[in-house]
């Protein structure tokens, strides 16, 4: 019993320490106004999300931190890894939803958001290593507050799974929706298509392509403002926007995924990676796949309540 009290006390101290730096308010996507109490997403309206900078192998790493609404909670903290080419802001609604009963963090991958870029494109093990640096600096791991849970999306899936392999002391469980699993010639073709410079032009052609992806082609339930925020997030990665694709499409996932020993949940949203995710899941030793056919794209904006529900059930 005494040990339990010490654990609760340490968890409260950790949450207070992580939440200490400069704060700002995130509103939920949509009209930008608080939603009704009957709306499952309303719990996060007006909540404070704080920013942290910690040192990593390529410079400073930027981390968003949402302290648990229930400050007595001893549930395992959750770290989020975003897709290319946005930032941890991608998870803002999900963070607010999940932080009702646990500490939730989202790291900007080096070269994205507000994290310093590496000197050149890196292999996936180095992106995962940077995640390990950040979690160590935040006080987790065998010599700190123990392991955390992880969720990744697209690129973030491989950062999370590789981190689980190289630093099992940092990882308890993983949630991996949208796994960009490809092998052989298909992976080579994907590399040639995506892992190449994509510079801005003075006529705005490239900027308009990004706008069309995030805004014009957004899910109908994603607000114009939220689509525009993704656009701005993507645009700020500038010349580094394609670097993580080098990491993804040079990653031997067929060799690394079988090395993951932690329990894994694959919420299989039915976008363009549903078959890839099923194939990846077959390589993981301890895995549960939950099919989510009603979620196709914009899932972390329009499917927050459902993703949070299946994630919470698994993580708890």
N, C-alpha and C positions, 0 to 999 in steps of 0.2 A: 504493500500500500504506500509506504514511504517513497519507493522508487517511482510509483505512478505520479505522486505529487511533484516529485522533482522533474519528471518528464513534462508535466503540464506547465510548471514554472518556466522551464527552459524554452518551451514552445512559445509562451507568451513573450518572453524576452526577445526571442528571435523575430517574432512578428513585429514587435515594437521597433527593433533595430532596422529591419528591412523597410519599414514604412516611414523611417525618419526623414529622408531627404525631401526635396521640393515636390509639392503635390500639384496636381491639376485634375480637373473634373472631366470625365468622359461621359457623354450622353449616349444613349442607345441609338442604333440606327433607326431610320424611319423619319418621322416628322420632326424629331429633335425635341419633343415635349415628353414629360413623364407620362407613362401609360397607366391605364386603369389597374386597380388592385387585382382584377380578375385576369389580367395579362401575366403569364408566367415569367415574362421578362422584366416586369416592373420592379422586381426586388433590387435591380442594379441601378435604377435611375438616380442620378445625383451622387452616387458613391464615388469615393476618391481613389484614384489610381496614382501611385507614386513611381518616380523614376530613380534608378540607381545606376551608377557607373562603377564597374570593377575592372581590374586589370586582367588581360588575357595575353596570350602569346603573340598576338598581332597588334596590341595596343589596348585601348579602352573598349569594353563591352557594355552596351546599353541594355538595361533590363527594366521592364515594367513590372510593378509589384502591386498586387491587390491583397491586402490583409484580410483575414477571415472576418466576416461580419460577427460571427460567434467567436469572441476572443478566448473562450475556454476550450475551443476545439483542439483535439490532439490528432486529428486526421493528417495523413501524410501530405505534405505540400506537393503541388503540381507545377511542373515547368512545361511551357509550350514552345514549340519550334515551328516557325512559319514557312510558307512556300516561297519560291522565287517569283517575282523580285520585289516583294513587299517587306514588311517588318513585323515586329511583335504587335503592332496596332491591329493587325489582321484579326487577332483573337480578342479584341476588347470586350465584345458582348459576352463571349464565352467565359472570359475571366470573371466578369461581374456575376454571371450566373453561378459559376462553380465556387466562387469565393464566399458564398453564403456560409460555408462550413469548413473551409480550408484556405490556407495561404496559396495563392496562385501567381505564377510569374511567367513572363514571356521574354525571351532573349532575342535581340536583333543579331542575326548572323553577321559575321565580319563582312564589311562592305555594303551592308544594307541598313536601312533606318539610320540610327545614330551611332552604330558601332564602327570603329576604325577598320579600313580594308587591309587585307594582307598585301604583301608586295607583288603577288602574282596569283593566278588561280591555284587553288589548293585541292589535294585529294580529300575525300570524305573524312578520313581519319583525323585530319587536321581541324576540320570544322567541328567534329565531335570532341576533339581535344580542347578546342576553345570553350565548348560548352562545359567540359569538365573543369577548366580553369575558372569559369564563372561560378559554377556551383561550389567549388572549393572556396573561392573568395567570399561567397555568401554564407559560408559556415556549414556546408553539408558534407557528407561522406563519412568514412569510417572514423576519422579523427574529429568529427564535428557532430552535427545533429542527425547523422544517419542518411539513409537513402531517400530519394524523392520519387514521385511518379512522373511519367513523361507522356505528353501527347505531341505528335507531329502531324503535319499535313504536307503531302507531296514531298518536296525536298526535306522538310522537317522529319518525315518518317525515317529517312536514312540517317540523319543526324542522331535521332533518338535511338535507333537500333544499334548503330555503331558505338554510341556512348555506352549502351548496355553491355556490349561485348568487351570494350577496353577498360571500363570502370564499373564493374558490377557492384562495387560498394556504394555507388551513387544512385543506383536505379533499382526500384522495387517492382513496379509494374509499368506496362506501356499500353497506350491507346494509339493505334495507327490507321486512321482513315485515309484513303487515297494514296496507296503505295505505288510509286513510279517504277515498278519492277519490269525490266526488260533485259533480254539476254541476246548474245550472238549478233547476227546481222541487224536485227531490229534496234539493239542498243547503239550500234555503230551509226545507223541511219539517224537515230534521235540525236546523237552527239553532233553529227554534221549539220543537222537542222538548227539546233538550239545553242550549242556551245561555240558560239562565234560572236565577234564584236557586232554590236548593234548601236551605232552612233546616231546622235541627233543630227538633223539637217536643218539648215536655215529656213527651208520652206515648210517645216513643221510636219513633214510626212510621217516620221517615226513617232512623234508625239501624238499624232492623230490615230495611228495604229494602236497605241497604248490606250488612248481615250475610248476608241471603239470597243476594245476588249473589256475594260472595266466599267464603262458608262453606257455606251450605246447597246452593248450586248449583255448587260447585266440582267439578273433574274428580275422579273417584274415586281417582286415584293421588296427588292432592295431600293432604298431611296436614292434620288439623284445625288444628294449630298454624300451619302456613304460611298457610292460609286466613284464620285470625284475624289474622295479622300484616298481610296485605293489607287487611283490614277496618280495623285501627287506622291503617294508613298513609293510607287513603282518608279516614277520619273526621277526621284531624288537619288536613286542608286546609280544613275548616270552611266559612266563607262564600265562600272562593275556589274551591271545588271545581268550579264550572262555568265559570270564567273561560277556561280553555284551550279549551273547546268554542267559545267566541266566536272564538278564533283559528282553529280548524280549519274551522268552517263559514262563515267569511267569507273564507277563503283561496282565491284564484283559481288553484287547482292546475293547471287546464288551460292557463293562461298561463305558469306558473312552472316546471313539470316539464320542458317542452321546453328550458329554459335550462340544465338540468343537463348538464354536459359530462364529468363524471367517470364511470368505469365503475360500474355499479350491479348488484347482485344482488337479486332479489326471491325469497326463499324463500316460496313461496305456500302457507302453511298454510290448511287448509280449514275455517276458521271462517266467520263471517258477512261477512268482507271479501275472500273469495277472488275474486269477480267484480270487485270494485272494484280490487283489486290488479292483475288482468290488464289492466283498462282503463287504469290509470295507467301500467303498464309500456309500453304502446303509444306513449306520449308521450315516453319517455326515449330519447335517441339511442343510448347504449351500454349495453344492458341484457341481463341473462341471467335468465330465470325458471326456477326449480326447483320443480316441483309436489311438495307434501308432504301427500298426502291423509290420512295416518294421524295428523296433528296437527290437532286441531280447536280446543280451548280449554285454557287453562292451559299453553300451549306453552312458556313460559319456566320452568315448574316441572317439567313431565313430559317435555319434548322437548329438554332442554339438550344432551345428547350429539349428537343429530342436527342441531340448529341450529348448534352449535359446529363440527361436522364440515364442513357445507357452507359456513359462513362462513369457516373457516380455509382451506379449499381455494381459495376465491375471493380472499381477502385476501392469500394467499401467492403 
